[in-house]
């Protein structure tokens, strides 16, 4: 159980507050990065920051964040400009450009880090912690810096919320109504770099991309509204930061940054599986329900076609083999569909007194349902042949699928387009 007494420890409080502020900054900006489909940019910037940190340390000889952040921001910003330049002025795709920039900058950073370690410079110990983060070593000064950066980022997002929203969803429209999209992209990229530069002190260059993108990707499964998505992303990242910092305090051998990412990853995995509307489980259940509906409607339609061959539909009883002759269905699949339709009152079952075989017939409700499905099938075929001028022998398979998803509204619209035709379903 979480022990609130740890909050009375100033060192623990600094770590929790620092991680919390850093997570809020990263998740807020990361939402727009994710929506603009530039998630990998965050990874490239995080790795490109390392040489900037090393250069700033070489020039100033101090690990003071006020000196390291400008250097990190400079190389991070440069990495974005290089990715855009490579993409726009060559045939190299964006993912390849990101890989090139990431590897070159990160390699340069590792080389500079090695140079510093062999230079004998004072105060160099702990500089390599930027690779994997040093959240447990955050001080009150770091927390103040994180707080100022978080306020700047949130204020900028608040001031340009409408513009960033339009840029993320419809850049062409934003440009057509007079927005300076290039300036907006530069501003948003700058905010992204600033958020990454701040967070790198806690989780390091290797894990920073997860902190930027994972909350936004998780939140996207829960809502279609941008402001709600930002709130959920902030909530998820904040909870992860608090849990990660607490775990690293309770178990001293556990690092803070990796645990924050672990909690984020767990939230993401659970969301991907169980989120309502978009989760794997929900989609699987929906797919099963659609397959069940299609099976039942296909059986009803086949029964209806068979009833068109007899004059007395009230005495039209058929065996399962009669259905299988008309439609290729496995016996287990057919039995399952028949049983479901019997429970719904669309099919009745009797036993032949002579052969003891089970016979099946449509009820009045089942006849109407079968007629409806057959009508939708023929309506879509007629639409494709007469309105879209597709050859009649190319429309049946398409109608087999569409007939199950046509709503009453679409049916009415199709009938209006076609002039309310009297359609008699053909016997298949």
ABEGO torsion letter per residue (X at the ends): XBBAAAAABAAAAAAAAAAAAAAAAAAAAAAAAAAAGAAAAAAAAAAAAAAAAAAAAAAAGBABAAAAAAAAAAAAAAAAAAAAAAAAABABBAAAAAAAAAAAAAAAAAAAAAAAAAAGBBGABGAAAAAAEAAAABBAAAAAAAAAAAAAAAAAAAAAAAAAAAAAABAAAAAAAGBBAAAAAAAAAAAAAAAAAAAAAAAEAAAAAAAAAAAAAAAAAABABAAAAAAAAAAAAAAAAAAAAAAAAABAABBAAAAAAAAAAAAAAAAAAABBGABAAAAAAAAAAAAAAAAAAAAAAAAAAAAAABABAAABBBBAAAAAAABBBBAAAAAAAAAAAAAAGABBBBBBAAAGBBBBBBBAAAAAAAAAAAAAAAAAAAAAAAAAGBBAAAAAAAAAAAAAABBAAAAAAAAAAAGGBBBBBBBX
